[in-house]
Amino acid sequence: MALFKKRTVGKPGEWYYCLKHGRVEEGPECRAADRFGPYATREEASHAMETARERNLQWETDPKWHDAKDTPEDGTP
């Protein structure tokens, strides 16, 4: 018995950004590994790459995830 059912048709109003084709799609047209979403609106999906860049920057600069002050520059403990 499969744990997850493969959805070939999206729900109305679900928007995705396809990384492979670089476009916004309504419903999951491409495989999950090739898309971001779902988003509530087409507009949100169209800004998916910008949103991802902003979130990556937040993570990279989050002091809770980086212990640089506790580790010497040469990387030794």
N, CA, C, O and CB atoms as a CASP TS submission, in Angstrom:
PFRMAT TS
TARGET T0000
AUTHOR 0000-0000-0000
METHOD Language model
MODEL 1
PARENT N/A
ATOM      1  N   MET     1       0.839  -1.183   0.000  1.00  0.00           N
ATOM      2  CA  MET     1       0.000   0.000   0.000  1.00  0.00           C
ATOM      3  C   MET     1       0.882   1.243   0.000  1.00  0.00           C
ATOM      4  O   MET     1       1.788   1.371   0.823  1.00  0.00           O
ATOM      5  CB  MET     1      -0.954   0.000   1.216  1.00  0.00           C
ATOM      6  N   ALA     2       0.620   2.124  -0.896  1.00  0.00           N
ATOM      7  CA  ALA     2       1.416   3.347  -1.019  1.00  0.00           C
ATOM      8  C   ALA     2       1.081   4.314   0.113  1.00  0.00           C
ATOM      9  O   ALA     2      -0.077   4.468   0.501  1.00  0.00           O
ATOM     10  CB  ALA     2       1.174   4.021  -2.389  1.00  0.00           C
ATOM     11  N   LEU     3       2.112   4.955   0.627  1.00  0.00           N
ATOM     12  CA  LEU     3       1.902   5.948   1.675  1.00  0.00           C
ATOM     13  C   LEU     3       1.381   7.255   1.111  1.00  0.00           C
ATOM     14  O   LEU     3       0.617   7.963   1.767  1.00  0.00           O
ATOM     15  CB  LEU     3       3.189   6.192   2.434  1.00  0.00           C
ATOM     16  N   PHE     4       1.788   7.568  -0.085  1.00  0.00           N
ATOM     17  CA  PHE     4       1.389   8.819  -0.710  1.00  0.00           C
ATOM     18  C   PHE     4       0.792   8.535  -2.074  1.00  0.00           C
ATOM     19  O   PHE     4       1.320   7.729  -2.840  1.00  0.00           O
ATOM     20  CB  PHE     4       2.584   9.783  -0.829  1.00  0.00           C
ATOM     21  N   LYS     5      -0.290   9.189  -2.365  1.00  0.00           N
ATOM     22  CA  LYS     5      -0.892   9.052  -3.687  1.00  0.00           C
ATOM     23  C   LYS     5      -0.272  10.083  -4.617  1.00  0.00           C
ATOM     24  O   LYS     5      -0.041  11.226  -4.224  1.00  0.00           O
ATOM     25  CB  LYS     5      -2.436   9.222  -3.622  1.00  0.00           C
ATOM     26  N   LYS     6      -0.008   9.684  -5.825  1.00  0.00           N
ATOM     27  CA  LYS     6       0.561  10.601  -6.811  1.00  0.00           C
ATOM     28  C   LYS     6      -0.562  11.485  -7.349  1.00  0.00           C
ATOM     29  O   LYS     6      -1.526  11.004  -7.945  1.00  0.00           O
ATOM     30  CB  LYS     6       1.271   9.821  -7.973  1.00  0.00           C
ATOM     31  N   ARG     7      -0.409  12.777  -7.125  1.00  0.00           N
ATOM     32  CA  ARG     7      -1.401  13.724  -7.634  1.00  0.00           C
ATOM     33  C   ARG     7      -0.963  14.208  -9.000  1.00  0.00           C
ATOM     34  O   ARG     7       0.114  14.785  -9.147  1.00  0.00           O
ATOM     35  CB  ARG     7      -1.591  14.919  -6.664  1.00  0.00           C
ATOM     36  N   THR     8      -1.779  13.979  -9.977  1.00  0.00           N
ATOM     37  CA  THR     8      -1.440  14.463 -11.310  1.00  0.00           C
ATOM     38  C   THR     8      -2.191  15.749 -11.638  1.00  0.00           C
ATOM     39  O   THR     8      -1.802  16.484 -12.545  1.00  0.00           O
ATOM     40  CB  THR     8      -1.747  13.394 -12.355  1.00  0.00           C
ATOM     41  N   VAL     9      -3.255  16.017 -10.909  1.00  0.00           N
ATOM     42  CA  VAL     9      -4.042  17.219 -11.141  1.00  0.00           C
ATOM     43  C   VAL     9      -4.071  18.017  -9.852  1.00  0.00           C
ATOM     44  O   VAL     9      -4.346  17.475  -8.781  1.00  0.00           O
ATOM     45  CB  VAL     9      -5.484  16.876 -11.623  1.00  0.00           C
ATOM     46  N   GLY    10      -3.789  19.294  -9.957  1.00  0.00           N
ATOM     47  CA  GLY    10      -3.791  20.148  -8.783  1.00  0.00           C
ATOM     48  C   GLY    10      -5.177  20.625  -8.423  1.00  0.00           C
ATOM     49  O   GLY    10      -6.119  20.514  -9.207  1.00  0.00           O
ATOM     50  N   LYS    11      -5.280  21.152  -7.233  1.00  0.00           N
ATOM     51  CA  LYS    11      -6.529  21.755  -6.803  1.00  0.00           C
ATOM     52  C   LYS    11      -6.647  23.129  -7.455  1.00  0.00           C
ATOM     53  O   LYS    11      -5.635  23.793  -7.681  1.00  0.00           O
ATOM     54  CB  LYS    11      -6.601  21.859  -5.248  1.00  0.00           C
ATOM     55  N   PRO    12      -7.846  23.555  -7.753  1.00  0.00           N
ATOM     56  CA  PRO    12      -8.005  24.900  -8.310  1.00  0.00           C
ATOM     57  C   PRO    12      -7.426  25.943  -7.352  1.00  0.00           C
ATOM     58  O   PRO    12      -7.684  25.904  -6.149  1.00  0.00           O
ATOM     59  CB  PRO    12      -9.497  25.200  -8.594  1.00  0.00           C
ATOM     60  N   GLY    13      -6.658  26.854  -7.888  1.00  0.00           N
ATOM     61  CA  GLY    13      -6.081  27.906  -7.062  1.00  0.00           C
ATOM     62  C   GLY    13      -4.717  27.577  -6.495  1.00  0.00           C
ATOM     63  O   GLY    13      -4.140  28.413  -5.798  1.00  0.00           O
ATOM     64  N   GLU    14      -4.171  26.393  -6.761  1.00  0.00           N
ATOM     65  CA  GLU    14      -2.811  26.067  -6.332  1.00  0.00           C
ATOM     66  C   GLU    14      -1.840  26.450  -7.444  1.00  0.00           C
ATOM     67  O   GLU    14      -1.995  26.037  -8.593  1.00  0.00           O
ATOM     68  CB  GLU    14      -2.680  24.552  -5.976  1.00  0.00           C
ATOM     69  N   TRP    15      -0.857  27.229  -7.089  1.00  0.00           N
ATOM     70  CA  TRP    15       0.122  27.698  -8.068  1.00  0.00           C
ATOM     71  C   TRP    15       1.505  27.218  -7.674  1.00  0.00           C
ATOM     72  O   TRP    15       1.835  27.164  -6.489  1.00  0.00           O
ATOM     73  CB  TRP    15       0.095  29.238  -8.186  1.00  0.00           C
ATOM     74  N   TYR    16       2.306  26.873  -8.654  1.00  0.00           N
ATOM     75  CA  TYR    16       3.658  26.371  -8.452  1.00  0.00           C
ATOM     76  C   TYR    16       4.616  27.119  -9.372  1.00  0.00           C
ATOM     77  O   TYR    16       4.226  27.654 -10.410  1.00  0.00           O
ATOM     78  CB  TYR    16       3.726  24.843  -8.708  1.00  0.00           C
ATOM     79  N   TYR    17       5.896  27.138  -8.953  1.00  0.00           N
ATOM     80  CA  TYR    17       6.931  27.671  -9.833  1.00  0.00           C
ATOM     81  C   TYR    17       7.786  26.487 -10.253  1.00  0.00           C
ATOM     82  O   TYR    17       8.394  25.829  -9.409  1.00  0.00           O
ATOM     83  CB  TYR    17       7.794  28.798  -9.127  1.00  0.00           C
ATOM     84  N   CYS    18       7.837  26.213 -11.543  1.00  0.00           N
ATOM     85  CA  CYS    18       8.610  25.093 -12.074  1.00  0.00           C
ATOM     86  C   CYS    18      10.057  25.537 -12.275  1.00  0.00           C
ATOM     87  O   CYS    18      10.331  26.454 -13.048  1.00  0.00           O
ATOM     88  CB  CYS    18       8.000  24.575 -13.411  1.00  0.00           C
ATOM     89  N   LEU    19      10.969  24.885 -11.578  1.00  0.00           N
ATOM     90  CA  LEU    19      12.392  25.203 -11.691  1.00  0.00           C
ATOM     91  C   LEU    19      12.967  24.737 -13.029  1.00  0.00           C
ATOM     92  O   LEU    19      13.873  25.369 -13.572  1.00  0.00           O
ATOM     93  CB  LEU    19      13.168  24.565 -10.539  1.00  0.00           C
ATOM     94  N   LYS    20      12.452  23.657 -13.544  1.00  0.00           N
ATOM     95  CA  LYS    20      12.950  23.094 -14.799  1.00  0.00           C
ATOM     96  C   LYS    20      12.601  23.990 -15.989  1.00  0.00           C
ATOM     97  O   LYS    20      13.434  24.225 -16.865  1.00  0.00           O
ATOM     98  CB  LYS    20      12.377  21.688 -15.014  1.00  0.00           C
ATOM     99  N   HIS    21      11.364  24.484 -16.011  1.00  0.00           N
ATOM    100  CA  HIS    21      10.903  25.290 -17.139  1.00  0.00           C
ATOM    101  C   HIS    21      10.956  26.785 -16.870  1.00  0.00           C
ATOM    102  O   HIS    21      10.814  27.584 -17.796  1.00  0.00           O
ATOM    103  CB  HIS    21       9.503  24.902 -17.498  1.00  0.00           C
ATOM    104  N   GLY    22      11.163  27.182 -15.592  1.00  0.00           N
ATOM    105  CA  GLY    22      11.250  28.595 -15.248  1.00  0.00           C
ATOM    106  C   GLY    22       9.948  29.344 -15.452  1.00  0.00           C
ATOM    107  O   GLY    22       9.939  30.487 -15.909  1.00  0.00           O
ATOM    108  N   ARG    23       8.846  28.686 -15.106  1.00  0.00           N
ATOM    109  CA  ARG    23       7.551  29.341 -15.304  1.00  0.00           C
ATOM    110  C   ARG    23       6.572  28.971 -14.190  1.00  0.00           C
ATOM    111  O   ARG    23       6.769  28.002 -13.457  1.00  0.00           O
ATOM    112  CB  ARG    23       6.962  28.960 -16.671  1.00  0.00           C
ATOM    113  N   VAL    24       5.526  29.762 -14.087  1.00  0.00           N
ATOM    114  CA  VAL    24       4.458  29.531 -13.123  1.00  0.00           C
ATOM    115  C   VAL    24       3.447  28.580 -13.749  1.00  0.00           C
ATOM    116  O   VAL    24       3.086  28.718 -14.918  1.00  0.00           O
ATOM    117  CB  VAL    24       3.780  30.873 -12.692  1.00  0.00           C
ATOM    118  N   GLU    25       2.995  27.607 -12.950  1.00  0.00           N
ATOM    119  CA  GLU    25       2.025  26.629 -13.436  1.00  0.00           C
ATOM    120  C   GLU    25       0.885  26.495 -12.438  1.00  0.00           C
ATOM    121  O   GLU    25       1.104  26.554 -11.228  1.00  0.00           O
ATOM    122  CB  GLU    25       2.696  25.260 -13.678  1.00  0.00           C
ATOM    123  N   GLU    26      -0.312  26.318 -12.936  1.00  0.00           N
ATOM    124  CA  GLU    26      -1.438  26.056 -12.041  1.00  0.00           C
ATOM    125  C   GLU    26      -1.549  24.552 -11.880  1.00  0.00           C
ATOM    126  O   GLU    26      -1.698  23.818 -12.857  1.00  0.00           O
ATOM    127  CB  GLU    26      -2.777  26.671 -12.591  1.00  0.00           C
ATOM    128  N   GLY    27      -1.475  24.108 -10.649  1.00  0.00           N
ATOM    129  CA  GLY    27      -1.485  22.673 -10.379  1.00  0.00           C
ATOM    130  C   GLY    27      -0.102  22.085 -10.569  1.00  0.00           C
ATOM    131  O   GLY    27       0.743  22.678 -11.240  1.00  0.00           O
ATOM    132  N   PRO    28       0.133  20.922  -9.983  1.00  0.00           N
ATOM    133  CA  PRO    28       1.465  20.306 -10.096  1.00  0.00           C
ATOM    134  C   PRO    28       1.651  19.617 -11.451  1.00  0.00           C
ATOM    135  O   PRO    28       1.375  18.426 -11.591  1.00  0.00           O
ATOM    136  CB  PRO    28       1.680  19.290  -8.960  1.00  0.00           C
ATOM    137  N   GLU    29       2.114  20.363 -12.429  1.00  0.00           N
ATOM    138  CA  GLU    29       2.346  19.801 -13.756  1.00  0.00           C
ATOM    139  C   GLU    29       3.668  19.038 -13.813  1.00  0.00           C
ATOM    140  O   GLU    29       3.759  18.009 -14.482  1.00  0.00           O
ATOM    141  CB  GLU    29       2.336  20.910 -14.810  1.00  0.00           C
ATOM    142  N   CYS    30       4.684  19.528 -13.121  1.00  0.00           N
ATOM    143  CA  CYS    30       6.001  18.888 -13.133  1.00  0.00           C
ATOM    144  C   CYS    30       6.219  18.137 -11.820  1.00  0.00           C
ATOM    145  O   CYS    30       5.479  18.318 -10.853  1.00  0.00           O
ATOM    146  CB  CYS    30       7.126  19.940 -13.354  1.00  0.00           C
ATOM    147  N   ARG    31       7.244  17.295 -11.806  1.00  0.00           N
ATOM    148  CA  ARG    31       7.501  16.497 -10.611  1.00  0.00           C
ATOM    149  C   ARG    31       7.900  17.388  -9.437  1.00  0.00           C
ATOM    150  O   ARG    31       8.409  18.492  -9.631  1.00  0.00           O
ATOM    151  CB  ARG    31       8.596  15.460 -10.886  1.00  0.00           C
ATOM    152  N   ALA    32       7.669  16.905  -8.234  1.00  0.00           N
ATOM    153  CA  ALA    32       7.869  17.684  -7.014  1.00  0.00           C
ATOM    154  C   ALA    32       9.302  18.197  -6.868  1.00  0.00           C
ATOM    155  O   ALA    32       9.507  19.303  -6.369  1.00  0.00           O
ATOM    156  CB  ALA    32       7.507  16.849  -5.809  1.00  0.00           C
ATOM    157  N   ALA    33      10.283  17.424  -7.289  1.00  0.00           N
ATOM    158  CA  ALA    33      11.674  17.844  -7.159  1.00  0.00           C
ATOM    159  C   ALA    33      12.014  19.041  -8.040  1.00  0.00           C
ATOM    160  O   ALA    33      13.036  19.696  -7.838  1.00  0.00           O
ATOM    161  CB  ALA    33      12.587  16.696  -7.497  1.00  0.00           C
ATOM    162  N   ASP    34      11.158  19.325  -9.013  1.00  0.00           N
ATOM    163  CA  ASP    34      11.411  20.409  -9.963  1.00  0.00           C
ATOM    164  C   ASP    34      10.532  21.633  -9.730  1.00  0.00           C
ATOM    165  O   ASP    34      10.417  22.487 -10.609  1.00  0.00           O
ATOM    166  CB  ASP    34      11.206  19.911 -11.364  1.00  0.00           C
ATOM    167  N   ARG    35       9.908  21.727  -8.552  1.00  0.00           N
ATOM    168  CA  ARG    35       9.008  22.863  -8.356  1.00  0.00           C
ATOM    169  C   ARG    35       9.008  23.373  -6.925  1.00  0.00           C
ATOM    170  O   ARG    35       9.338  22.647  -5.987  1.00  0.00           O
ATOM    171  CB  ARG    35       7.607  22.482  -8.751  1.00  0.00           C
ATOM    172  N   PHE    36       8.632  24.631  -6.780  1.00  0.00           N
ATOM    173  CA  PHE    36       8.361  25.259  -5.495  1.00  0.00           C
ATOM    174  C   PHE    36       6.853  25.447  -5.412  1.00  0.00           C
ATOM    175  O   PHE    36       6.200  25.713  -6.421  1.00  0.00           O
ATOM    176  CB  PHE    36       9.132  26.631  -5.333  1.00  0.00           C
ATOM    177  N   GLY    37       6.304  25.308  -4.220  1.00  0.00           N
ATOM    178  CA  GLY    37       4.886  25.563  -4.034  1.00  0.00           C
ATOM    179  C   GLY    37       4.249  24.503  -3.179  1.00  0.00           C
ATOM    180  O   GLY    37       4.936  23.598  -2.704  1.00  0.00           O
ATOM    181  N   PRO    38       2.970  24.589  -2.973  1.00  0.00           N
ATOM    182  CA  PRO    38       2.024  25.455  -3.660  1.00  0.00           C
ATOM    183  C   PRO    38       1.978  26.860  -3.064  1.00  0.00           C
ATOM    184  O   PRO    38       2.285  27.076  -1.892  1.00  0.00           O
ATOM    185  CB  PRO    38       0.648  24.840  -3.620  1.00  0.00           C
ATOM    186  N   TYR    39       1.592  27.788  -3.899  1.00  0.00           N
ATOM    187  CA  TYR    39       1.374  29.177  -3.506  1.00  0.00           C
ATOM    188  C   TYR    39      -0.109  29.486  -3.679  1.00  0.00           C
ATOM    189  O   TYR    39      -0.789  28.870  -4.501  1.00  0.00           O
ATOM    190  CB  TYR    39       2.264  30.161  -4.351  1.00  0.00           C
ATOM    191  N   ALA    40      -0.602  30.438  -2.904  1.00  0.00           N
ATOM    192  CA  ALA    40      -2.019  30.789  -2.939  1.00  0.00           C
ATOM    193  C   ALA    40      -2.397  31.557  -4.204  1.00  0.00           C
ATOM    194  O   ALA    40      -3.531  31.467  -4.675  1.00  0.00           O
ATOM    195  CB  ALA    40      -2.377  31.609  -1.718  1.00  0.00           C
ATOM    196  N   THR    41      -1.439  32.315  -4.752  1.00  0.00           N
ATOM    197  CA  THR    41      -1.750  33.119  -5.933  1.00  0.00           C
ATOM    198  C   THR    41      -0.673  32.951  -7.000  1.00  0.00           C
ATOM    199  O   THR    41       0.446  32.524  -6.718  1.00  0.00           O
ATOM    200  CB  THR    41      -1.893  34.601  -5.552  1.00  0.00           C
ATOM    201  N   ARG    42      -1.033  33.290  -8.204  1.00  0.00           N
ATOM    202  CA  ARG    42      -0.073  33.268  -9.317  1.00  0.00           C
ATOM    203  C   ARG    42       1.056  34.262  -9.049  1.00  0.00           C
ATOM    204  O   ARG    42       2.215  33.994  -9.364  1.00  0.00           O
ATOM    205  CB  ARG    42      -0.779  33.601 -10.664  1.00  0.00           C
ATOM    206  N   GLU    43       0.710  35.407  -8.466  1.00  0.00           N
ATOM    207  CA  GLU    43       1.692  36.450  -8.159  1.00  0.00           C
ATOM    208  C   GLU    43       2.753  35.929  -7.184  1.00  0.00           C
ATOM    209  O   GLU    43       3.945  36.149  -7.397  1.00  0.00           O
ATOM    210  CB  GLU    43       0.990  37.692  -7.568  1.00  0.00           C
ATOM    211  N   GLU    44       2.330  35.241  -6.118  1.00  0.00           N
ATOM    212  CA  GLU    44       3.282  34.675  -5.157  1.00  0.00           C
ATOM    213  C   GLU    44       4.206  33.680  -5.839  1.00  0.00           C
ATOM    214  O   GLU    44       5.415  33.687  -5.605  1.00  0.00           O
ATOM    215  CB  GLU    44       2.539  33.996  -3.994  1.00  0.00           C
ATOM    216  N   ALA    45       3.644  32.829  -6.677  1.00  0.00           N
ATOM    217  CA  ALA    45       4.448  31.828  -7.382  1.00  0.00           C
ATOM    218  C   ALA    45       5.453  32.475  -8.316  1.00  0.00           C
ATOM    219  O   ALA    45       6.556  31.960  -8.496  1.00  0.00           O
ATOM    220  CB  ALA    45       3.551  30.885  -8.167  1.00  0.00           C
ATOM    221  N   SER    46       5.080  33.604  -8.912  1.00  0.00           N
ATOM    222  CA  SER    46       5.993  34.274  -9.842  1.00  0.00           C
ATOM    223  C   SER    46       7.204  34.865  -9.123  1.00  0.00           C
ATOM    224  O   SER    46       8.218  35.153  -9.758  1.00  0.00           O
ATOM    225  CB  SER    46       5.256  35.375 -10.600  1.00  0.00           C
ATOM    226  N   HIS    47       7.109  35.046  -7.812  1.00  0.00           N
ATOM    227  CA  HIS    47       8.224  35.579  -7.017  1.00  0.00           C
ATOM    228  C   HIS    47       8.940  34.480  -6.226  1.00  0.00           C
ATOM    229  O   HIS    47       9.660  34.774  -5.273  1.00  0.00           O
ATOM    230  CB  HIS    47       7.714  36.659  -6.056  1.00  0.00           C
ATOM    231  N   ALA    48       8.748  33.232  -6.611  1.00  0.00           N
ATOM    232  CA  ALA    48       9.303  32.103  -5.863  1.00  0.00           C
ATOM    233  C   ALA    48      10.823  32.158  -5.742  1.00  0.00           C
ATOM    234  O   ALA    48      11.359  31.890  -4.667  1.00  0.00           O
ATOM    235  CB  ALA    48       8.900  30.809  -6.521  1.00  0.00           C
ATOM    236  N   MET    49      11.516  32.492  -6.800  1.00  0.00           N
ATOM    237  CA  MET    49      12.978  32.520  -6.751  1.00  0.00           C
ATOM    238  C   MET    49      13.466  33.651  -5.850  1.00  0.00           C
ATOM    239  O   MET    49      14.435  33.483  -5.110  1.00  0.00           O
ATOM    240  CB  MET    49      13.561  32.678  -8.166  1.00  0.00           C
ATOM    241  N   GLU    50      12.805  34.787  -5.910  1.00  0.00           N
ATOM    242  CA  GLU    50      13.155  35.917  -5.046  1.00  0.00           C
ATOM    243  C   GLU    50      12.921  35.551  -3.580  1.00  0.00           C
ATOM    244  O   GLU    50      13.751  35.850  -2.721  1.00  0.00           O
ATOM    245  CB  GLU    50      12.330  37.174  -5.428  1.00  0.00           C
ATOM    246  N   THR    51      11.800  34.911  -3.301  1.00  0.00           N
ATOM    247  CA  THR    51      11.488  34.478  -1.940  1.00  0.00           C
ATOM    248  C   THR    51      12.536  33.494  -1.443  1.00  0.00           C
ATOM    249  O   THR    51      12.968  33.577  -0.293  1.00  0.00           O
ATOM    250  CB  THR    51      10.089  33.842  -1.880  1.00  0.00           C
ATOM    251  N   ALA    52      12.948  32.568  -2.294  1.00  0.00           N
ATOM    252  CA  ALA    52      13.964  31.582  -1.915  1.00  0.00           C
ATOM    253  C   ALA    52      15.300  32.261  -1.613  1.00  0.00           C
ATOM    254  O   ALA    52      15.971  31.904  -0.645  1.00  0.00           O
ATOM    255  CB  ALA    52      14.143  30.539  -3.033  1.00  0.00           C
ATOM    256  N   ARG    53      15.689  33.240  -2.438  1.00  0.00           N
ATOM    257  CA  ARG    53      16.943  33.977  -2.185  1.00  0.00           C
ATOM    258  C   ARG    53      16.889  34.707  -0.847  1.00  0.00           C
ATOM    259  O   ARG    53      17.861  34.693  -0.092  1.00  0.00           O
ATOM    260  CB  ARG    53      17.218  34.986  -3.322  1.00  0.00           C
ATOM    261  N   GLU    54      15.756  35.346  -0.551  1.00  0.00           N
ATOM    262  CA  GLU    54      15.609  36.074   0.712  1.00  0.00           C
ATOM    263  C   GLU    54      15.691  35.121   1.904  1.00  0.00           C
ATOM    264  O   GLU    54      16.345  35.425   2.902  1.00  0.00           O
ATOM    265  CB  GLU    54      14.273  36.841   0.738  1.00  0.00           C
ATOM    266  N   ARG    55      15.030  33.973   1.799  1.00  0.00           N
ATOM    267  CA  ARG    55      15.058  32.992   2.899  1.00  0.00           C
ATOM    268  C   ARG    55      16.456  32.408   3.074  1.00  0.00           C
ATOM    269  O   ARG    55      16.893  32.185   4.203  1.00  0.00           O
ATOM    270  CB  ARG    55      14.044  31.857   2.640  1.00  0.00           C
ATOM    271  N   ASN    56      17.156  32.160   1.983  1.00  0.00           N
ATOM    272  CA  ASN    56      18.523  31.652   2.081  1.00  0.00           C
ATOM    273  C   ASN    56      19.430  32.668   2.770  1.00  0.00           C
ATOM    274  O   ASN    56      20.258  32.298   3.602  1.00  0.00           O
ATOM    275  CB  ASN    56      19.072  31.311   0.686  1.00  0.00           C
ATOM    276  N   LEU    57      19.278  33.938   2.427  1.00  0.00           N
ATOM    277  CA  LEU    57      20.079  34.985   3.046  1.00  0.00           C
ATOM    278  C   LEU    57      19.787  35.083   4.540  1.00  0.00           C
ATOM    279  O   LEU    57      20.702  35.243   5.348  1.00  0.00           O
ATOM    280  CB  LEU    57      19.816  36.329   2.368  1.00  0.00           C
ATOM    281  N   GLN    58      18.512  34.985   4.902  1.00  0.00           N
ATOM    282  CA  GLN    58      18.147  35.015   6.318  1.00  0.00           C
ATOM    283  C   GLN    58      18.798  33.857   7.058  1.00  0.00           C
ATOM    284  O   GLN    58      19.313  34.041   8.161  1.00  0.00           O
ATOM    285  CB  GLN    58      16.620  34.963   6.487  1.00  0.00           C
ATOM    286  N   TRP    59      18.780  32.668   6.467  1.00  0.00           N
ATOM    287  CA  TRP    59      19.375  31.507   7.109  1.00  0.00           C
ATOM    288  C   TRP    59      20.894  31.666   7.222  1.00  0.00           C
ATOM    289  O   TRP    59      21.478  31.371   8.265  1.00  0.00           O
ATOM    290  CB  TRP    59      19.028  30.231   6.330  1.00  0.00           C
ATOM    291  N   GLU    60      21.526  32.131   6.150  1.00  0.00           N
ATOM    292  CA  GLU    60      22.980  32.280   6.151  1.00  0.00           C
ATOM    293  C   GLU    60      23.458  33.295   7.173  1.00  0.00           C
ATOM    294  O   GLU    60      24.582  33.184   7.663  1.00  0.00           O
ATOM    295  CB  GLU    60      23.458  32.681   4.781  1.00  0.00           C
ATOM    296  N   THR    61      22.646  34.272   7.505  1.00  0.00           N
ATOM    297  CA  THR    61      23.055  35.311   8.445  1.00  0.00           C
ATOM    298  C   THR    61      22.423  35.141   9.823  1.00  0.00           C
ATOM    299  O   THR    61      22.583  36.012  10.678  1.00  0.00           O
ATOM    300  CB  THR    61      22.702  36.667   7.891  1.00  0.00           C
ATOM    301  N   ASP    62      21.718  34.053  10.055  1.00  0.00           N
ATOM    302  CA  ASP    62      21.085  33.806  11.353  1.00  0.00           C
ATOM    303  C   ASP    62      22.137  33.336  12.356  1.00  0.00           C
ATOM    304  O   ASP    62      22.728  32.272  12.174  1.00  0.00           O
ATOM    305  CB  ASP    62      19.945  32.754  11.223  1.00  0.00           C
ATOM    306  N   PRO    63      22.375  34.111  13.406  1.00  0.00           N
ATOM    307  CA  PRO    63      23.416  33.739  14.374  1.00  0.00           C
ATOM    308  C   PRO    63      23.102  32.451  15.134  1.00  0.00           C
ATOM    309  O   PRO    63      24.017  31.819  15.663  1.00  0.00           O
ATOM    310  CB  PRO    63      23.615  34.863  15.362  1.00  0.00           C
ATOM    311  N   LYS    64      21.851  32.054  15.201  1.00  0.00           N
ATOM    312  CA  LYS    64      21.500  30.816  15.896  1.00  0.00           C
ATOM    313  C   LYS    64      22.055  29.588  15.183  1.00  0.00           C
ATOM    314  O   LYS    64      22.231  28.541  15.805  1.00  0.00           O
ATOM    315  CB  LYS    64      19.987  30.698  16.025  1.00  0.00           C
ATOM    316  N   TRP    65      22.333  29.703  13.891  1.00  0.00           N
ATOM    317  CA  TRP    65      22.808  28.566  13.116  1.00  0.00           C
ATOM    318  C   TRP    65      24.311  28.571  12.910  1.00  0.00           C
ATOM    319  O   TRP    65      24.857  27.619  12.353  1.00  0.00           O
ATOM    320  CB  TRP    65      22.127  28.538  11.791  1.00  0.00           C
ATOM    321  N   HIS    66      24.983  29.609  13.341  1.00  0.00           N
ATOM    322  CA  HIS    66      26.416  29.704  13.105  1.00  0.00           C
ATOM    323  C   HIS    66      27.144  29.958  14.419  1.00  0.00           C
ATOM    324  O   HIS    66      26.857  30.929  15.119  1.00  0.00           O
ATOM    325  CB  HIS    66      26.729  30.820  12.089  1.00  0.00           C
ATOM    326  N   ASP    67      28.080  29.086  14.749  1.00  0.00           N
ATOM    327  CA  ASP    67      28.848  29.198  15.981  1.00  0.00           C
ATOM    328  C   ASP    67      30.246  29.732  15.703  1.00  0.00           C
ATOM    329  O   ASP    67      31.206  29.297  16.340  1.00  0.00           O
ATOM    330  CB  ASP    67      28.928  27.845  16.683  1.00  0.00           C
ATOM    331  N   ALA    68      30.377  30.644  14.786  1.00  0.00           N
ATOM    332  CA  ALA    68      31.688  31.146  14.371  1.00  0.00           C
ATOM    333  C   ALA    68      32.469  31.720  15.535  1.00  0.00           C
ATOM    334  O   ALA    68      33.690  31.566  15.577  1.00  0.00           O
ATOM    335  CB  ALA    68      31.531  32.199  13.297  1.00  0.00           C
ATOM    336  N   LYS    69      31.819  32.373  16.477  1.00  0.00           N
ATOM    337  CA  LYS    69      32.537  32.966  17.598  1.00  0.00           C
ATOM    338  C   LYS    69      33.123  31.905  18.535  1.00  0.00           C
ATOM    339  O   LYS    69      34.064  32.189  19.277  1.00  0.00           O
ATOM    340  CB  LYS    69      31.611  33.886  18.375  1.00  0.00           C
ATOM    341  N   ASP    70      32.567  30.672  18.506  1.00  0.00           N
ATOM    342  CA  ASP    70      33.052  29.599  19.368  1.00  0.00           C
ATOM    343  C   ASP    70      34.125  28.741  18.702  1.00  0.00           C
ATOM    344  O   ASP    70      34.780  27.944  19.374  1.00  0.00           O
ATOM    345  CB  ASP    70      31.900  28.726  19.788  1.00  0.00           C
ATOM    346  N   THR    71      34.313  28.892  17.395  1.00  0.00           N
ATOM    347  CA  THR    71      35.260  28.074  16.653  1.00  0.00           C
ATOM    348  C   THR    71      36.405  28.932  16.156  1.00  0.00           C
ATOM    349  O   THR    71      36.172  29.981  15.556  1.00  0.00           O
ATOM    350  CB  THR    71      34.571  27.365  15.482  1.00  0.00           C
ATOM    351  N   PRO    72      37.646  28.504  16.393  1.00  0.00           N
ATOM    352  CA  PRO    72      38.795  29.264  15.870  1.00  0.00           C
ATOM    353  C   PRO    72      38.782  29.300  14.337  1.00  0.00           C
ATOM    354  O   PRO    72      38.149  28.463  13.694  1.00  0.00           O
ATOM    355  CB  PRO    72      40.123  28.645  16.373  1.00  0.00           C
ATOM    356  N   GLU    73      39.480  30.269  13.770  1.00  0.00           N
ATOM    357  CA  GLU    73      39.494  30.447  12.317  1.00  0.00           C
ATOM    358  C   GLU    73      40.058  29.243  11.579  1.00  0.00           C
ATOM    359  O   GLU    73      39.664  28.980  10.443  1.00  0.00           O
ATOM    360  CB  GLU    73      40.293  31.670  11.958  1.00  0.00           C
ATOM    361  N   ASP    74      40.969  28.509  12.201  1.00  0.00           N
ATOM    362  CA  ASP    74      41.555  27.351  11.510  1.00  0.00           C
ATOM    363  C   ASP    74      40.642  26.123  11.560  1.00  0.00           C
ATOM    364  O   ASP    74      40.975  25.087  10.984  1.00  0.00           O
ATOM    365  CB  ASP    74      42.908  27.006  12.127  1.00  0.00           C
ATOM    366  N   GLY    75      39.501  26.226  12.238  1.00  0.00           N
ATOM    367  CA  GLY    75      38.517  25.147  12.268  1.00  0.00           C
ATOM    368  C   GLY    75      38.738  24.101  13.334  1.00  0.00           C
ATOM    369  O   GLY    75      37.949  23.164  13.448  1.00  0.00           O
ATOM    370  N   THR    76      39.798  24.236  14.120  1.00  0.00           N
ATOM    371  CA  THR    76      40.036  23.249  15.181  1.00  0.00           C
ATOM    372  C   THR    76      39.147  23.557  16.383  1.00  0.00           C
ATOM    373  O   THR    76      38.863  24.721  16.664  1.00  0.00           O
ATOM    374  CB  THR    76      41.535  23.238  15.603  1.00  0.00           C
ATOM    375  N   PRO    77      38.713  22.533  17.083  1.00  0.00           N
ATOM    376  CA  PRO    77      37.841  22.756  18.253  1.00  0.00           C
ATOM    377  C   PRO    77      38.550  23.385  19.422  1.00  0.00           C
ATOM    378  O   PRO    77      37.935  23.624  20.461  1.00  0.00           O
ATOM    379  CB  PRO    77      37.238  21.466  18.697  1.00  0.00           C
TER
END
